[in-house]
Amino acid sequence: MTLLAAEVIPLGSRLRQRREELGLTQAQAARQLDVARTAYRLWEMEAAKPAPDRWRIIARWLGISMTAMLLAEELIDQQEAVAASRTATVAGMSELEWDVGSASSAGDYFSQERAMISDQARSGRISHAEATKLALILSRVQRATASDAITPWHSGEFRKRFRNDSIAPALARSALATTAMGIGIDAFDAAALLTSELVTNSVKHSGSDWVEVAITLGSAVLRVEVSDQSSQTIRPRTPDVNGGWGFTLIGELATRWGVERHSVGKTIWVELDLRAGQDLRTEAT
């Protein structure tokens, strides 16, 4: 693929265009890419970037080279993209053929590319100078993505029982704001909405004396659990002006969710993937 076009198409736009070409929903596209729907949605919104271990599968799905993929992610500039394209040509192959050869090696993306560069230089298909230039670009991209992997939040936990009354949802949201400080605004908004909905549902329908909220923030996942004393069977219903939106919101916003039943009462839990590139799949149990 030639990369001399003046306009660089961002990855989010490429994903959306490809999905629409195939007539897929975001959930269907996420399944084809084997990632959580939440992760895919954030990629398309340009609110998060895929991790390096997802780059090849995304590039293949889009039908573009890895050079075009990195350019769309703004991890390399036009000049570097042109240099990579020319090096593949010098080696007697297209960029996509280079990618196929690189992917045949063991290891992660960076190890594969280094092996490919070394093999091409050893065989004399590319010069030492060309190999050095590609290796320097690769090292810079690796450093940039490694720094992106550092989370701007600290792991933490919260657990408390609140009286089952009208202020419990507000208290739960306050607990979330304190525990999940530093996560992305989209993830926080989704978590706040889910927490509020689950606690409100418990207040209205459980008949419990209390509602317990547990929040766990890790390096990649935010988990919220809402427990009460009710053993009532949970059945989704069609949302209307009187409510019923809880399961609809869970299905749209949660990465994973489930219900755990106890000898007395139950726990409904939801998880949100905070690292869009991680392979967490959407499922209900």
QUIMO-V514814 format. One line per field, one symbol per residue. ss: DSSP state (a for helix, b for strand, c for the rest). psi: psi as a letter, one per 40 degrees, with the letter a starting at -180 (. if undefined). burial: b if it has 24 or more other ideal C-beta (glycine too) atoms within 12 Angstrom, else e. A space follows every 10 residues. Layout:
ss: ???
psi: ???
burial: ???
This chain:
ss: cccccccccc aaaaaaaaaa aacccaaaaa aaacccaaaa aaaacccccc caaaaaaaaa aacccaaaaa aacccccaaa aaaaaaaaaa ccccaaaaaa aaacccccaa aaaaaaaaaa aacccccaaa aaaaaaaaaa aaaaaaaacc cccccbbbbb bbbccccaaa aaaaaaaaac ccccaaaaaa aaaaaaaaaa aaaaaccccb bbbbbbbccc bbbbbbbbcc cccccccccb ccbccaaaaa aaaccbbbbb bccccbbbbb bbbccccccc ccbbc
psi: hhfeidhhhi dddddddddd defiiddddd ddefiidddd ddddefeiii ideedddddd defiiddddd ddefeiiddd dddddddddd efiidddddd ddeeiiaadd dddddddddd ddeediiddd dddddddddd ddddddddeh ieihiiihhi hiigaeeddd dddddddddf heiidddddd dddddddddd ddddedeidi hhhhhhhaee hhhhhhiaeh ehhhhiihia eeaeeddddd dddidiiihh iidhaihhii ihhehdeigh ihih.
burial: bebeeeebbe bbebbbebbe eeeeebbebb eebbbbbbbb bbbbeebbbb bbebbbbbbe bbebbbbbbb bbbebbeeeb bbbbbbbbeb beebbbebbe bbbeeeeebb ebbbbbbeeb beeeebeeeb bebbbebbee bbeebeeeee eeeeebebeb bbebeeebbe bbbebbbebb bebbebbbeb bbbbbbbbbb bbbbbbebeb bbbbbbbbeb bbbbbbbbeb eeebeeeeee eeeebbbebb ebbbbbbebe eeeebbbbbb bbbbbbbbeb ebeee
